[in-house]
Amino acid sequence: MSDQQPSHGQPQTPPPSQPEPQTRPEPDVEHPKPVPSEAELRRVATPATVRRAPKVSVFMAVGALVGIVVALVLVQLSAEDGTRGSDGAGFISFLDGLGSVRFLVGLALGVLGAFVGGAIAVLLDRRSGRTR
């Protein structure tokens, strides 16, 4: 009975497995590829040109930051001394009085700066694509 089926109370143990022989893949040593000579490399080589294209997103981000800084300087220089325009008790306090002027001029010049930065990147990209 022990050879036919195990009883329900005893766990079934698998028969001992025999280790399989390890087979290593043979390296490809049939025909090593010949190394070309310097003269052969010069004959078949084609000259390459490296094109250095600007990253448009970086130019646009820098243009926007420059526009915002210029806007803040312009608003600060054009503001009257001691004039606040509001007491800052509005719904969004930084947009009251001079804050709204700073925000709107900063937004406008930031967008304009982003466009100018993108235009400069496109011009530099066209210039880098020309053959000399």
LUMKOLFI-134584 format. One record per atom (N, C-alpha, C, CB): residue in three letters; x, y, z. Coordinates in steps of 0.001 Angstrom, whole numbers, padded with zeros to 6 digits, always signed. Glycine has a CB too. Layout:
<recs>
ALAXYZ
...
</recs>
This chain:
<recs>
MET+000814-001176+000000
MET+000000+000000+000000
MET+000864+001249+000000
MET-000929-000007+001184
SER+002064+001187+000494
SER+002916+002366+000555
SER+003407+002773-000823
SER+004097+002113+001471
ASP+003487+001826-001773
ASP+003953+002176-003106
ASP+002843+002738-003985
ASP+004562+000970-003766
GLN+001604+002429-003683
GLN+000522+002834-004575
GLN+000077+004260-004300
GLN-000658+001890-004437
GLN-000373+004555-003099
GLN-000859+005887-002766
GLN-000512+006184-001319
GLN-002390+006006-003005
PRO-000133+007419-001026
PRO+000144+007749+000370
PRO-001153+007906+001125
PRO+000986+009029+000480
SER-001097+007668+002409
SER-002289+007830+003221
SER-002560+009313+003424
SER-002136+007108+004578
HIS-003748+009635+003870
HIS-004158+011026+003995
HIS-003419+011762+005099
HIS-005633+011101+004244
GLY-002923+011121+006115
GLY-002271+011780+007238
GLY-000799+012068+006984
GLY-002410+010939+008470
GLN-000174+011435+006000
GLN+001250+011618+005753
GLN+001451+012531+004542
GLN+001948+010254+005531
PRO+002371+013474+004665
PRO+002640+014338+003507
PRO+003382+013565+002421
PRO+003459+015576+003931
GLN+003105+013931+001217
GLN+003728+013258+000083
GLN+005084+013909-000170
GLN+002820+013329-001193
THR+006125+013134-000214
THR+007467+013640-000480
THR+007849+013278-001894
THR+008497+013078+000529
PRO+008405+014222-002608
PRO+008799+013900-003982
PRO+010031+013008-003980
PRO+009071+015186-004789
PRO+010200+012237-005018
PRO+011393+011382-005091
PRO+012634+012265-005194
PRO+011310+010400-006310
PRO+013737+011804-004674
PRO+014959+012619-004745
PRO+015319+012883-006201
PRO+016139+011919-004015
SER+015591+014152-006477
SER+015915+014504-007862
SER+017415+014403-008066
SER+015412+015931-008213
GLN+017746+014021-009239
GLN+019152+013911-009592
GLN+019572+015233-010244
GLN+019409+012686-010549
PRO+020705+015777-009866
PRO+021122+017043-010477
PRO+021402+016852-011956
PRO+022366+017607-009772
GLU+020936+017817-012724
GLU+021166+017755-014165
GLU+022569+018256-014454
GLU+020106+018588-014945
PRO+023215+017669-015415
PRO+024571+018125-015736
PRO+024521+019555-016297
PRO+025249+017158-016758
GLN+025433+020384-015823
GLN+025504+021773-016273
GLN+026187+021810-017635
GLN+026268+022665-015241
THR+025538+022449-018561
THR+026134+022607-019883
THR+026412+024081-020101
THR+025205+022038-021002
ARG+027640+024386-020374
ARG+028014+025776-020629
ARG+027934+026044-022125
ARG+029441+026084-020088
PRO+027392+027207-022480
PRO+027391+027516-023910
PRO+028821+027771-024374
PRO+026488+028747-024213
GLU+029135+027229-025495
GLU+030476+027396-026031
GLU+030587+028767-026680
GLU+030813+026276-027047
PRO+031661+029457-026422
PRO+031821+030768-027052
PRO+032001+030623-028550
PRO+033011+031517-026450
ASP+031641+031677-029236
ASP+031717+031671-030696
ASP+033164+031929-031104
ASP+030757+032742-031322
VAL+033921+030866-031213
VAL+035336+030975-031571
VAL+035603+030382-032936
VAL+036207+030287-030530
GLU+034546+030167-033688
GLU+034747+029542-034988
GLU+035549+030450-035912
GLU+033405+029196-035625
HIS+035056+031704-036088
HIS+035725+032638-036975
HIS+035755+034008-036319
HIS+035025+032699-038351
PRO+036845+034394-035679
PRO+036895+035734-035101
PRO+036875+036781-036213
PRO+038155+035904-034218
LYS+036189+037866-035953
LYS+036068+038912-036964
LYS+037384+039661-037077
LYS+034915+039886-036623
PRO+037837+039920-038275
PRO+039111+040627-038430
PRO+038950+042104-038067
PRO+039640+040486-039877
VAL+039988+042661-037490
VAL+040004+044069-037137
VAL+040490+044844-038348
VAL+040904+044339-035889
PRO+039712+045864-038804
PRO+040145+046604-039988
PRO+041358+047487-039678
PRO+038993+047463-040528
SER+042143+047721-040708
SER+043330+048562-040541
SER+042931+050037-040562
SER+044373+048266-041651
GLU+043884+050912-040201
GLU+043628+052353-040192
GLU+043303+052854-041590
GLU+044835+053111-039631
ALA+043976+052341-042588
ALA+043727+052773-043970
ALA+042323+052370-044411
ALA+044781+052169-044929
GLU+041885+051191-044028
GLU+040538+050726-044379
GLU+039483+051590-043679
GLU+040357+049230-043994
LEU+039731+051925-042413
LEU+038786+052779-041681
LEU+038690+054161-042307
LEU+039203+052902-040214
ARG+039823+054737-042719
ARG+039795+056054-043367
ARG+039057+055997-044695
ARG+041218+056576-043583
ARG+039180+054889-045398
ARG+038543+054766-046706
ARG+037020+054685-046592
ARG+039075+053536-047431
VAL+036509+053982-045589
VAL+035065+053774-045493
VAL+034380+054774-044569
VAL+034784+052377-045014
ALA+035132+055543-043805
ALA+034525+056469-042848
ALA+033911+057666-043569
ALA+035569+056945-041822
THR+032780+058110-043061
THR+032154+059327-043581
THR+032212+060386-042487
THR+030669+059064-044040
PRO+032568+061609-042837
PRO+032664+062641-041799
PRO+031283+062983-041256
PRO+033345+063906-042352
ALA+031227+063192-039962
ALA+029961+063517-039303
ALA+030001+064961-038831
ALA+029687+062559-038112
THR+028831+065567-038820
THR+028725+066915-038283
THR+027853+066867-037048
THR+028151+067903-039334
VAL+028248+067623-036034
VAL+027503+067678-034794
VAL+026646+068921-034824
VAL+028442+067669-033560
ARG+025364+068732-034663
ARG+024433+069855-034662
ARG+024059+070164-033229
ARG+023168+069549-035513
ARG+024363+071365-032808
ARG+024076+071765-031432
ARG+022823+072627-031440
ARG+025283+072532-030793
ALA+021696+072007-031209
ALA+020417+072717-031197
ALA+020109+073209-029788
ALA+019277+071805-031714
PRO+019596+074431-029681
PRO+019248+074941-028348
PRO+017972+074293-027826
PRO+019083+076467-028383
LYS+017837+074254-026509
LYS+016616+073726-025889
LYS+015631+074889-025764
LYS+016914+073065-024475
VAL+014552+074798-026494
VAL+013584+075894-026573
VAL+012943+076142-025213
VAL+012502+075585-027624
SER+012656+075090-024474
SER+011984+075266-023183
SER+012851+076054-022203
SER+011625+073903-022581
VAL+014153+075846-022234
VAL+015045+076585-021345
VAL+015075+078057-021733
VAL+016465+075992-021383
PHE+015132+078339-023029
PHE+015114+079729-023481
PHE+013815+080418-023092
PHE+015310+079799-024993
MET+012704+079702-023208
MET+011417+080296-022849
MET+011329+080547-021343
MET+010265+079386-023301
ALA+011823+079632-020541
ALA+011782+079812-019090
ALA+012661+080982-018656
ALA+012227+078529-018380
VAL+013847+081083-019233
VAL+014731+082202-018894
VAL+014119+083513-019363
VAL+016127+082008-019522
GLY+013501+083517-020536
GLY+012835+084727-021027
GLY+011698+085154-020118
GLY+012308+084506-022434
ALA+010929+084196-019625
ALA+009830+084520-018709
ALA+010358+085079-017398
ALA+008972+083280-018441
LEU+011413+084478-016875
LEU+011992+084982-015626
LEU+012564+086390-015796
LEU+013086+084034-015133
VAL+013229+086637-016918
VAL+013755+087983-017183
VAL+012604+088968-017316
VAL+014627+087997-018465
GLY+011522+088578-017979
GLY+010357+089449-018116
GLY+009733+089786-016775
GLY+009325+088800-019007
ILE+009643+088812-015890
ILE+009062+089061-014559
ILE+009952+090000-013748
ILE+008861+087729-013795
VAL+011258+089788-013815
VAL+012176+090663-013079
VAL+012108+092085-013611
VAL+013614+090136-013169
VAL+012071+092242-014934
VAL+011955+093578-015533
VAL+010639+094223-015103
VAL+012040+093500-017087
ALA+009568+093448-015059
ALA+008273+093989-014650
ALA+008313+094464-013200
ALA+007172+092936-014831
LEU+008903+093679-012321
LEU+008976+094086-010917
LEU+009821+095343-010743
LEU+009548+092954-010066
VAL+010905+095450-011495
VAL+011740+096653-011419
VAL+010978+097854-011959
VAL+013058+096459-012200
LEU+010282+097686-013090
LEU+009507+098802-013660
LEU+008412+099264-012713
LEU+008889+098394-014998
VAL+007698+098334-012097
VAL+006622+098707-011180
VAL+007199+099419-009955
VAL+005814+097457-010750
GLN+008325+098933-009451
GLN+008936+099555-008283
GLN+009430+100969-008598
GLN+010092+098697-007774
LEU+009997+101151-009789
LEU+010490+102475-010164
LEU+009357+103454-010468
LEU+011403+102363-011369
SER+008252+102944-010988
SER+007153+103833-011360
SER+006163+104076-010224
SER+006422+103263-012543
ALA+006266+103338-009128
ALA+005333+103503-008011
ALA+005662+104779-007254
ALA+005383+102280-007060
GLU+004615+105435-006792
GLU+004820+106633-005990
GLU+005229+106232-004580
GLU+003543+107506-005963
ASP+006035+107034-003956
ASP+006487+106735-002600
ASP+005336+106863-001617
ASP+007638+107664-002195
GLY+005152+105868-000783
GLY+004143+105912+000263
GLY+002733+105617-000200
GLY+004163+107228+000898
THR+002514+105419-001471
THR+001172+105134-001972
THR+000981+103628-002027
THR+000943+105774-003372
ARG+000073+103163-001229
ARG-000219+101736-001223
ARG-001431+101450-002084
ARG-000447+101231+000205
GLY-002439+102285-002022
GLY-003623+102105-002845
GLY-004680+101243-002203
GLY-003243+101518-004143
SER-004344+100412-001221
SER-005313+099567-000558
SER-004767+099175+000805
SER-005638+098318-001409
ASP-005669+098758+001677
ASP-005228+098376+003007
ASP-004881+096893+003116
ASP-006291+098720+004007
GLY-005019+096115+002030
GLY-004664+094696+002045
GLY-005692+093818+002698
GLY-003374+094510+002732
ALA-006922+094313+002857
ALA-007950+093527+003530
ALA-008895+092874+002540
ALA-008732+094397+004489
GLY-008514+092770+001288
GLY-009392+092192+000280
GLY-009404+090672+000337
GLY-008971+092649-001096
PHE-010111+090081-000609
PHE-010235+088625-000664
PHE-008870+087990-000899
PHE-011224+088201-001772
ILE-008131+088507-001873
ILE-006759+088057-002125
ILE-005882+089271-001880
ILE-006567+087469-003602
SER-005273+089335-000718
SER-004636+090567-000263
SER-003450+090983-001125
SER-004186+090405+001158
PHE-002717+090046-001702
PHE-001561+090463-002493
PHE-001973+091020-003854
PHE-000608+089291-002682
LEU-003258+090912-004221
LEU-003735+091486-005472
LEU-004424+092829-005265
LEU-004683+090526-006152
ASP-004375+093375-004083
ASP-004975+094690-003844
ASP-003961+095781-004149
ASP-005479+094812-002386
GLY-004402+096847-004739
GLY-003579+098031-004955
GLY-002370+097757-005823
GLY-003132+098586-003642
LEU-001193+098053-005286
LEU+000052+097916-006031
LEU+000372+096441-006322
LEU+001204+098564-005252
GLY-000116+095553-005493
GLY+000103+094123-005735
GLY-000538+093653-007024
GLY-000434+093312-004583
SER-001719+094185-007336
SER-002366+093789-008591
SER-001598+094328-009790
SER-003821+094287-008629
VAL-001033+095523-009642
VAL-000229+096081-010733
VAL+001016+095228-010931
VAL+000162+097559-010439
ARG+001669+094858-009847
ARG+002853+093993-009955
ARG+002506+092662-010620
ARG+003461+093740-008563
PHE+001394+092082-010191
PHE+000998+090782-010734
PHE+000686+090866-012224
PHE-000213+090243-009982
LEU-000110+091829-012615
LEU-000518+091918-014019
LEU+000635+092302-014933
LEU-001641+092922-014171
VAL+001458+093258-014510
VAL+002605+093631-015339
VAL+003613+092488-015372
VAL+003270+094925-014808
GLY+003808+091808-014249
GLY+004703+090652-014226
GLY+004213+089529-015117
GLY+004862+090145-012816
LEU+002913+089299-015093
LEU+002338+088265-015957
LEU+002506+088623-017432
LEU+000852+088064-015633
ALA+002200+089872-017767
ALA+002296+090308-019167
ALA+003741+090244-019664
ALA+001748+091740-019324
LEU+004671+090802-018892
LEU+006060+090780-019341
LEU+006673+089387-019238
LEU+006883+091765-018533
GLY+006171+088556-018355
GLY+006632+087172-018301
GLY+006243+086401-019557
GLY+006067+086478-017072
VAL+005004+086580-019987
VAL+004560+085922-021227
VAL+005321+086479-022425
VAL+003035+086106-021431
LEU+005492+087795-022461
LEU+006247+088412-023554
LEU+007691+087912-023553
LEU+006213+089953-023437
GLY+008295+087805-022379
GLY+009661+087287-022286
GLY+009765+085844-022739
GLY+010167+087408-020869
ALA+008750+085052-022445
ALA+008755+083658-022907
ALA+008698+083601-024430
ALA+007565+082878-022299
PHE+007879+084465-025035
PHE+007816+084496-026501
PHE+009143+084960-027093
PHE+006678+085419-026973
VAL+009745+085963-026496
VAL+011030+086454-027004
VAL+012106+085379-026840
VAL+011450+087757-026269
GLY+012132+084698-025707
GLY+013087+083607-025521
GLY+012886+082481-026517
GLY+012984+083062-024122
GLY+011633+082141-026797
GLY+011350+081115-027805
GLY+011786+081549-029187
GLY+009872+080783-027819
ALA+011581+082831-029514
ALA+012002+083339-030824
ALA+013523+083306-030953
ALA+011483+084776-031040
ILE+014220+083655-029884
ILE+015686+083594-029923
ILE+016154+082151-030103
ILE+016292+084197-028630
ALA+015508+081217-029444
ALA+015878+079805-029588
ALA+015641+079327-031016
ALA+015081+078933-028601
VAL+014545+079749-031619
VAL+014261+079341-033003
VAL+015297+079935-033946
VAL+012837+079779-033427
LEU+015664+081196-033735
LEU+016688+081811-034583
LEU+018035+081107-034435
LEU+016835+083295-034243
LEU+018401+080772-033208
LEU+019651+080043-033004
LEU+019586+078638-033590
LEU+019980+079969-031520
ASP+018416+078024-033555
ASP+018247+076702-034132
ASP+018410+076751-035647
ASP+016880+076129-033762
ARG+017837+077741-036268
ARG+018010+077886-037727
ARG+019469+078141-038085
ARG+017131+079034-038265
ARG+020134+078944-037275
ARG+021533+079256-037533
ARG+022398+078012-037397
ARG+022023+080347-036580
SER+022086+077133-036430
SER+022899+075932-036240
SER+022665+074912-037337
SER+022606+075309-034893
GLY+021560+075003-038058
GLY+021261+074044-039113
GLY+021918+074355-040429
GLY+019809+073966-039314
ARG+022444+075558-040586
ARG+023084+075932-041852
ARG+024403+075192-042040
ARG+023321+077447-041905
THR+024690+074881-043289
THR+025980+074289-043618
THR+026926+075411-043971
THR+025864+073262-044784
ARG+028154+075251-043569
ARG+029146+076326-043811
ARG+030004+076014-044976
ARG+030018+076554-042601
</recs>
